[in-house]
Amino acid sequence: MFSKYPILFFLLISFIGFGQTKSEIASFTKDYNKTKLNALAGEFQTNFLKEKEIALEYAKLHAIPVSYYDAEGSFLELMKIVENKPIYYKTTNRNAARVSRANFLHAGGALGLDIEGQNMTAYVWDGGIPRLSHVEFEDPDTGDSKISIGDSGSQNHDHATHVMGTFVANGAIANAKGMAPQAVGVAYDWNNDNSEIISAANNGMLVSNHSYGWDATQIPDWYFGAYNYASRAVDQMLYNAPYYMMLVAAGNDGQDNSSNGNPLDGNNMFDKLSGTSTSKNNLVVANSEDIQVINSTTGELVSTVAINNSSSEGPTDDYRIKPDITGNGTSVISSWGTADDDYMAATGTSMSSPSVAGSLLLLQQFHNEETGGYMRAATLKGLALHTATDAGMLGPDAIFGWGILNTKKAVETIQNNGNTTFIEEHTYNDGDVIEYQFVSDGVNPLQISISFIDPPGPTNSGVANNTTPVLVHDLSLRVLQDGTYYHPWKLTGVDTNTQDTNSVDPFKRFDIDNASGTYDVEVTFNGTLIAPQDFTIIATGLEDTGISVSEELLSNYRLFPNPSTDLFNLRFKTNEKNPVLISITDITGKVLKRQEYKNVGNLFQNTLDLSAFSEGIYFLQINHGAIQQFDKLILN
């Protein structure tokens, strides 16, 4: 039964990475710790084989099923034995695109874009393999299936067909169109998933979807909300592959108030997440009720948002904000596995998760086309949470997370970077002093956030409701104006929040209503730094000329003349040995010119020639090692 697994890594190579080009994949996977990842892959595979073998012997001895469908139609498969109990994986069973605002990126959308997953690849692990011959998966150029199988899975599976369709269906019928309809897909069954994930990440995977988790009725009470071996395994993978993001369905146990006999805060309405849904670095997706009315021009939700009562609630035992975000997974029409032209309207976080995953894949495509590179996963996650539409109580909560995904607003944040928004990927080294100044536009709320992929933390020892924080690097921001300090959101209980010091979440957001004037921001660190920590700063609600770095990053920086009719002289001093990357964008954020200068000496001098451009306003971005500087160019 298991002879296929030792040759798994050789089989994967031929299937993975055909969406992005080899050069694109090499540009970001060069930063991966592949030695560590390959060692983890071997460890995860060994553990899987051992646990599966024991589980099968247990099933035979105790006459229990290896796999079955429950009364609600969810598919379950035996994976391991814990505390002498069988542990099963369980599946978590054109509205979704509207709710996530992904349709604004599609051809004909209000943003005027054509971002539909071209040259991108969607990865799905599930209880089986989609129906490859379904009409929604037909490659329009070749007539073959655009879905390939990434492992040795062969079981045609309704749930997997629906999930993959929500992600990438062509739209043979309009209501079944997926989030990324021109993307191709790679499908895996859920056996040996962690080892397969590592191989796919090493070969360029950016986003994957996992609409399954532990069966809540059969796990120990202490598993709920705990940071255990399954949670840590996810963080190990994501930390060592910093451009890869995993999407996990929160689960459909929202009405199960009895499986956890010892819930956090004694409140059986909460504390229903377990396993991969309690990791620090992934995105865990809740499920809203369908939202019927959305403003087709602005993308704002104009009807009340309600959670689907089956969606599983958090938080984690250390009061981290989980789920992270919410998508629409209620009555989602998508492909079904019973025939090549069958469809089904299904409900669950199984449906909301791929709707979010597909939207995030579009964000990566858009960022790559606009800037010439993909975002780190911390940036992608940070954008999704920073721009989410609030739902439930004000601020984040353990039901909706940070709110409903708003793909349109995330795209606009990328487009306006260096103007009314700010996005910077940076690295914190021991002893660094990193400071910014942000000027509010005086109209919109000022929002400033920090996002990072935290190193894997210590696992729970088996004690229920252990509130000890599992955050390893307590990286945060200090936001100050005229002696007043502002604080990020945090949870204070299963159903309460506040704005105060947050030492548990790897994403922290400051919301300042009625903001006005200049705010000083400093990156802060508490504790011991075990390695340099990458992070991303995002700010919105800025005055369009008010973004600057408070420390003099580029010594003796000069840009003259400005305005100019054609030529701009750029000069600054530097001790950096890294290349200088200069980008010029128009007011929409489109990159018009991009040039890298290597072997830079102590004085950098260059003339920017804009004689071929039309009169107007342009924006200059300089990247020099960890330094990033912005300026406005006026051509007259």
Sequence and secondary structure as in RCSB ss.txt:
>XXXX:A:sequence
MFSKYPILFFLLISFIGFGQTKSEIASFTKDYNKTKLNALAGEFQTNFLKEKEIALEYAKLHAIPVSYYDAEGSF
LELMKIVENKPIYYKTTNRNAARVSRANFLHAGGALGLDIEGQNMTAYVWDGGIPRLSHVEFEDPDTGDSKISIG
DSGSQNHDHATHVMGTFVANGAIANAKGMAPQAVGVAYDWNNDNSEIISAANNGMLVSNHSYGWDATQIPDWYFG
AYNYASRAVDQMLYNAPYYMMLVAAGNDGQDNSSNGNPLDGNNMFDKLSGTSTSKNNLVVANSEDIQVINSTTGE
LVSTVAINNSSSEGPTDDYRIKPDITGNGTSVISSWGTADDDYMAATGTSMSSPSVAGSLLLLQQFHNEETGGYM
RAATLKGLALHTATDAGMLGPDAIFGWGILNTKKAVETIQNNGNTTFIEEHTYNDGDVIEYQFVSDGVNPLQISI
SFIDPPGPTNSGVANNTTPVLVHDLSLRVLQDGTYYHPWKLTGVDTNTQDTNSVDPFKRFDIDNASGTYDVEVTF
NGTLIAPQDFTIIATGLEDTGISVSEELLSNYRLFPNPSTDLFNLRFKTNEKNPVLISITDITGKVLKRQEYKNV
GNLFQNTLDLSAFSEGIYFLQINHGAIQQFDKLILN
>XXXX:A:secstr
  TTGGGHHHHHHTTS  SS HHHHHHHHTTS HHHHHHHHHHHHHHHHHHHHHHHHHHHHHT  SEEE TTS E
EEEEEEETTEEEEEEE   HHHHHHTGGGTSTTSTT    S TT EEEEEESSB  TT GGGB TTTSSBSEEES
SS   B HHHHHHHHHHH   SSGGG  SSTT EEEEEESTTHHHHHHHHHHTT  EEEE EEE GGGS GGGTT
   HHHHHHHHHHHHSTT EEEEE  S TT  SS SS GGG TTS    GGGG SSSEEEEEE     B TTT  
B S   B TTS     TT    S EEEE SSEEEE TTSTT EEEE SHHHHHHHHHHHHHHHHHHHHHHHSS  
 HHHHHHHHHHS B  SSSS BTTTBT B  HHHHHHHHHTBTTTEEEEEEEE TT   EEEEEE SSS EEEEE
E          S TT      SSEEEEEEEETTEEE  EEEEETTEEEES   S SEEEEEETT  SEEEEEEEE
ES  SS EEEEEEEESEEEEEEE SS  SEEEEEESSSBSSEEEEEEE    S EEEEEE TT  EEEEEEE S 
 SEEEEEEE TTS SEEEEEEEEETTEEEEEEEEE 
